[in-house]
Amino acid sequence: MRTLYISLISEFYKSRKTLAFWAAILLPVIICGLITFGFYSSSERIIAFHYPPMILWANYSGAALGVMGFLIMPFYVIFMAFSVNNIEHKNDTWKMLFAQPLNKFSIYAAKYLYAVFMIFICLLLFASLTFAFGHLLQVLVPKYNFSQYNPLHILINSYAKLFLSSLGILSLQFIMSLFWSDFLKPMGIGFIGAIMGIIIVNVGWKYAYFIPYSLPTLALRITKVNKGANPLEFPVFTQEIWTSLIYAAILFIVGYFIVTRKSIK
């Protein structure tokens, strides 16, 4: 456990100045900030629709979820998987890394868990800033009715689904970034896969959940809207989430065996 902790701390110090690290912080701030500014500058037009509090929150939070979930999330996960391993490729430090008195599993698991942690932080910031900026809008524009509904449960469920659905892509791209040191192969395949995933979901292919790249899009599209007191309630652990977790577990194990048998030059 101590070796895993040391490896995780090492990953933080190596990546704290990289674009992938700062993107986890800047993406939520920029996107949520722009959406909040849009709701502030268009407040008179939005208020004129007399949206119920729940629908107002759904429109506001759905703007960030739509941008992140359907467009940015797959590409960010692909870039994060590449960035974590590219540090060693770029500096030619794989051999030195595995020569340290740390077991290979700790080194491998630390890299993977660090990527997972950064994705988690990014989505946690999205949920937190959406909630905070929504209440800020209520202060700036008192005619809004954000304060009359608590969206925390919906935000937590939505971003939890987005996080869990991304793990299948992360595991697959993580293996690719172990194999290839150049930018083009893992990132190119990932971009093509992400675009393909979005397309096959939009055309309604019934087996889309077998494609890891389609799972974040499916996670936000496949929700069960109830007719009860809270129609925006929906389950987190749906088919595409279980598929993502299965992919993540299997590919994590495969990646470790690749590392133990691969000759690092």
Secondary structure in CASP SS format (residue, H / E / C, confidence):
PFRMAT SS
TARGET T0000
AUTHOR 0000-0000-0000
METHOD secondary structure of the structure
MODEL  1
M C 1.00
R H 1.00
T H 1.00
L H 1.00
Y H 1.00
I H 1.00
S H 1.00
L H 1.00
I H 1.00
S H 1.00
E H 1.00
F H 1.00
Y H 1.00
K H 1.00
S H 1.00
R C 1.00
K C 1.00
T C 1.00
L H 1.00
A H 1.00
F H 1.00
W H 1.00
A H 1.00
A H 1.00
I H 1.00
L H 1.00
L H 1.00
P H 1.00
V H 1.00
I H 1.00
I H 1.00
C H 1.00
G H 1.00
L H 1.00
I H 1.00
T H 1.00
F H 1.00
G H 1.00
F H 1.00
Y H 1.00
S H 1.00
S C 1.00
S H 1.00
E H 1.00
R H 1.00
I H 1.00
I H 1.00
A C 1.00
F C 1.00
H C 1.00
Y C 1.00
P C 1.00
P H 1.00
M H 1.00
I H 1.00
L H 1.00
W H 1.00
A H 1.00
N H 1.00
Y H 1.00
S H 1.00
G H 1.00
A H 1.00
A H 1.00
L H 1.00
G H 1.00
V H 1.00
M H 1.00
G H 1.00
F H 1.00
L H 1.00
I H 1.00
M H 1.00
P H 1.00
F H 1.00
Y H 1.00
V H 1.00
I H 1.00
F H 1.00
M H 1.00
A H 1.00
F H 1.00
S H 1.00
V H 1.00
N H 1.00
N H 1.00
I H 1.00
E H 1.00
H H 1.00
K H 1.00
N H 1.00
D C 1.00
T C 1.00
W H 1.00
K H 1.00
M H 1.00
L H 1.00
F H 1.00
A C 1.00
Q C 1.00
P C 1.00
L C 1.00
N C 1.00
K H 1.00
F H 1.00
S H 1.00
I H 1.00
Y H 1.00
A H 1.00
A H 1.00
K H 1.00
Y H 1.00
L H 1.00
Y H 1.00
A H 1.00
V H 1.00
F H 1.00
M H 1.00
I H 1.00
F H 1.00
I H 1.00
C H 1.00
L H 1.00
L H 1.00
L H 1.00
F H 1.00
A H 1.00
S H 1.00
L H 1.00
T H 1.00
F H 1.00
A H 1.00
F H 1.00
G H 1.00
H H 1.00
L H 1.00
L H 1.00
Q H 1.00
V H 1.00
L H 1.00
V C 1.00
P C 1.00
K C 1.00
Y C 1.00
N C 1.00
F H 1.00
S H 1.00
Q H 1.00
Y C 1.00
N C 1.00
P C 1.00
L H 1.00
H H 1.00
I H 1.00
L H 1.00
I H 1.00
N H 1.00
S H 1.00
Y H 1.00
A H 1.00
K H 1.00
L H 1.00
F H 1.00
L H 1.00
S H 1.00
S C 1.00
L H 1.00
G H 1.00
I H 1.00
L H 1.00
S H 1.00
L H 1.00
Q H 1.00
F H 1.00
I H 1.00
M H 1.00
S H 1.00
L H 1.00
F H 1.00
W C 1.00
S C 1.00
D C 1.00
F C 1.00
L H 1.00
K H 1.00
P H 1.00
M H 1.00
G H 1.00
I H 1.00
G H 1.00
F H 1.00
I H 1.00
G H 1.00
A H 1.00
I H 1.00
M H 1.00
G H 1.00
I H 1.00
I H 1.00
I H 1.00
V H 1.00
N H 1.00
V C 1.00
G C 1.00
W C 1.00
K C 1.00
Y C 1.00
A H 1.00
Y H 1.00
F H 1.00
I C 1.00
P H 1.00
Y H 1.00
S H 1.00
L H 1.00
P H 1.00
T H 1.00
L H 1.00
A H 1.00
L H 1.00
R H 1.00
I C 1.00
T C 1.00
K C 1.00
V C 1.00
N C 1.00
K C 1.00
G C 1.00
A C 1.00
N C 1.00
P C 1.00
L C 1.00
E C 1.00
F C 1.00
P C 1.00
V C 1.00
F C 1.00
T C 1.00
Q H 1.00
E H 1.00
I H 1.00
W H 1.00
T H 1.00
S H 1.00
L H 1.00
I H 1.00
Y H 1.00
A H 1.00
A H 1.00
I H 1.00
L H 1.00
F H 1.00
I H 1.00
V H 1.00
G H 1.00
Y H 1.00
F H 1.00
I H 1.00
V H 1.00
T H 1.00
R H 1.00
K C 1.00
S C 1.00
I C 1.00
K C 1.00
END
